[in-house]
Amino acid sequence: RCWTHSSPPNTVKFVPSPLFCQRDPKQTVAMISLKREREDGFDDDDNEDGVAAKVVRGRVVEDRRSRHCPYLDTINRSVLDFDFEKLCSISLSHINVYACLICGKYFQGRGLKSHAYTHSVQFTHHVFLNLHTLKFYCLPDNYEIIDSSLEDITYVLKPTFTKQHIAGLDKQGKLYRAYDGTTYLPGIVGLNNIKANDYANVVLQAFSNVPPLRNYFLEEENYRGIRRPPGDIMFLLVQRFGELMRKLWNPRNFKAHVSPHEMLQAVVLCSKKNFQITKQGDAVDFMTWFLNALHGALGGTKKKPCKSIITKAFQGSMRIFSKKLPHPDLLPEEKEALLVTEEYQEQMSESTFLFLTLDLPTAPLYKDEKEQLIIPQVPLFNILGKFNGSTEKEYKTYKENFLKRFQLTKLPPYLVFCIKRFTKNNFFVEKNPTIVNFPITNVDLREYLTEEAQATEKNTTYDLVANVVHDGKPTEGAYRIHVLHHGTGKWYEMQDLQVTDILPQMITLSEAYIQAIPPCIDGPDTSRHGLH
C-alpha cells in the first residue's frame, strides 16, 4: 500500500500498490494459509532443545515448568503397554509417534494441528512420551517434562542391562513384583497367544533360556554395528528378537506377561508369510527357519570362517555314510552287478548341524486285549542309536534309494533334539503318540562320538533345561513348554500366559517334541549347555 499527500494539506490519500491490484484474491488466501501452516508446524521436534530451555541475553535458561509439571499425578501406569507396534492410532504412521500416558494410546506429532495436540485438548490428557527419543512433553503447553520419577516408564519401554546384571541372572532366584501386583521371575514370563502363534512362543521362550544367546541379545551393542546390504529386511528380525529378549528378562515390568506382537510381525514379514500369527504352524519348521534366518542376519554364512552366535551355541558336526541301493524291481543278478560298481559303494561326507532329529518307532495300529490302544514308550538312548555309526536306515527319494548311517564328530555347546512325531502322506498328517523316556540329568553322548572325538571332547554329559510339548491333533493341537529356572532350580510350565510350577517327574510323561539340555554342572567343562 502507498500513502500520498495531496492538496488540500493535512489530508492523506490511499493509493493501492500495482502488485496488490494484480494479485488474485484466491492466491492471496492460499499464501496466507500456507504461511500459517508453516508458523504452526505439524511437529516441533526440530526445536526440541528449545522446548525445555530458552535463550535469554545469550544464556540458556531452563523452562521453570519442566521440573514442576502439575499433571504428573494424572499418569496411569496400569494402561501403558509398549509391546505393540509403534504407530499412530489415527494416521497409522510410524513417524514421530507419541504415547499418551493417561490412556495409553499412540498419536503422531505434537504441533498445533497434530493428532497428539488434538487429543490433549479434546480429552485433557497432557503428558506424552516420544517413543523414539524417550522424552516427555506436556501438551498443549508444549514444554519438555524433566522428572526422575518417570524413569520407570522409559525403562519399561527400553530396558537396559549392565554386564554385572547379565552375569548374575542365573544366580538369582528372587521374585519381582510387577506394577499390577503380580509376582514373577524374570525369564519365566508368559507370552500372549494373539490367535494361533503358540508354536512360535514356545521356541522363543526356549531360546530365551539359553544363556549365550540370551546374554548376546540383552546387550544391543553386540549386534548394533553389523552392516547389512541396503534394503535388507532380515536384520529387523535381530532387532525385534533383542527387544523381546530384554522385555522377557526385565525385572521392572508393569505386568507379568509380554506380548510378542512386534516380533511376530517381523517373522511374518521376513518369512514372506510362511509363518503367520493367525494360522497354526509347526514348531520344528519355525525353529529351523528362525535359526538360519538369525544366523544370516547376523552376518554368518555357510562357510566356516563366518560364524555367528547361533553357530557358536548350537553347531556340531557329524559324518554321514551313504550307500546307493539298486532299484527293487531289478533282477537279483542285475542288483549284484550294480553293487560292484563304484557308484553303489559307500561314501563318507562331513556335515554340520544345528539340531539332531530323532526318529520314533512306528506306533501300533491295533488295540490290545482290553480294547484299548497302547501308548508305546521308548527310551531316549534307543532312538539316539541312530547316531552310533552302525545303525543303518533306508531313505527314499523320488528316483533313488539310499542307505545311510551317522556318527557324531563334534558336540555343540548347546544340543538341540527334535523328536519326529509327525509324518505326512498323500492324504493327511499323522502324529506318533509314543512317549520318550528321557532322563532329566546326566545324558551321556560319548558312545555316539567317533574315537578321535572321544579323545578330544572333555565333557559329553548334558542336562535338560527346556522341553517343548505338543498336545492334541496334528493340525489343531496346542504347544506348551517346560523350562528350568537356574536361580531357583525349579521347573515351570508355560502355556501362553499361564505360568505354573511343575514336578520334574511329570515332564517325562509328556509328548516331547523339542527339548533342551546343557551339560552337567559337575562336569569338567561347565561352560557347555544344551537344548533337548
Steps between C-alpha positions, in 0.01 A plus 500: 500500500618855425406810691524836311445860603281723286337840526331614704766456767475266798304240297626154419399305192523119467634372168503119448833347400512364144621163628211486745249576228636230268490218763213253482290497824503116505878500468524743791286276722708196407825682582364611837388147592835355391681756714284410801572127452871573494471706815289240680705200390370147506781402732745688715759225536757704311503745787502250784792668671310823505196354669656438838738796483487861383784729394499828693780751431726227368440271801303174491225515760298186577123524481374506859200288408722207393572393858167606650241344270162492680368205296738221606241356740267436202732234355337156502772233490251214503390575141848540354594221258805545277496148352296589194610670181595865539258669261244777528152373584347752255740548209668155535837667445827384658656847481529710816260302722412607854334291771233659715589402857143545623315266260791310342411578137754601233476825304716673242672837545452770760452814287185712503324286241641163599296207629674509838423871543135447406474208741646704786252783449197278442551259792721716729782243489818699540802268546652333192812293434696504175551130424820569305685763703357383839421863594187609685289801398201687634235589245348732394752723686778326305787492749728212589448330835813418700429279799685199642174331601435421133809283457303181570287569191801545271656183643190297415504644147871434451659274765878506533732251666852541635763229476481446878123455480528251215770302679273450802179400320550127554588545867191693613179333608323806636140568407422845362170682536350665193306826516169314483593310817584160347832333577723341236848369431687681219530261206205289619239727344194402299464606137165613363340270245349753261309233307701193398865589563572265790729298270731803480460599866647176632805527273561861604466408867740207460767715335455772764626250758819411311762714685740582210215595267323693776812688611584594140160654428461670838779741396398690187860608442590142403307516171439872444810543282431209263484630144229375269433570130266792421136399506565184701201425727645194673686710758158606631473146635815553708378833638157367596643186660737713707214722614290196594791344690550815708129519580489137610789556743393847615484503885289819502206406280158658550334159439609139533459410133628620163332523161727395207299708252792690344718188494233297320437777250869489412472120464205532261683763296840329486359152433279637220188381687617140529447537876195697608333618818152380402592151378645214705849397394758236582746586777789308341447665161493840666810426707691384190414816308554726799851371580616526139340844454667634816833352393479669160382833641790505748748480214553124506534280194527127432878534484695420815683835546174698512343402831228655714368451851260240354774272370716557808219379725329225298725377220650152512633268230447141389611246243243368255559161338277459194456200269282500191259207464395336171142530388285232670340392171831385354596133478738363769779457243468861390505618862818308572665645192410854601620461858853434372518830310649812657169688493348256750793500743472665840604866508584714801436873540536755780204718591409754767170516688311739725272230643462123483179332381403182686270246332229324701405135445173440321197524728275188532194486280289252695346501845605270783293232676310764699394680181723792582773652291840456658708815523851366438805621685860507384820598685689801370818301447317260266415776254844656551643179353448662159831682556715212627666453161367147441120530483391526137174642372357513151406841358280514193494779246290547189743307280763333719537325835792539738621316810648742753664491841624786716768563760573816695843661476445812711243586766369857511496707820118481491341191351153507344297182453185496285285190540328431169134449593326600179498311171325627192354276232287567196184542706567644845757571772535226762639543851700237686397503870799298624630616837878550517647406839788742542708583807486853635875498574816316393428430132837361389569509126860373500414167335356682197829679423781375281814369668691817412223718646480295819865577568459877449155566648533582871137494605233301319228503768198727469206604721149590389407870518199537267235263370245596231183289501226463238152398617201403289454435131773580245325801346288613796726438798663742740856550619641546848852509640680388815793720604758462776571820694869493587474738796240299691564156349123454448311397188219714358237428239398783268206490263421840352442729802477222760813433704491222762765299681524130418674195645791364295342153507200630303715624212596153381132404459436761230514464123831680458562665164805725553726480805801693630787357706816666641798307638527392858612772740741256667668419169849623410367753248215696661475747212311252280122489507243337277155507352314170486 
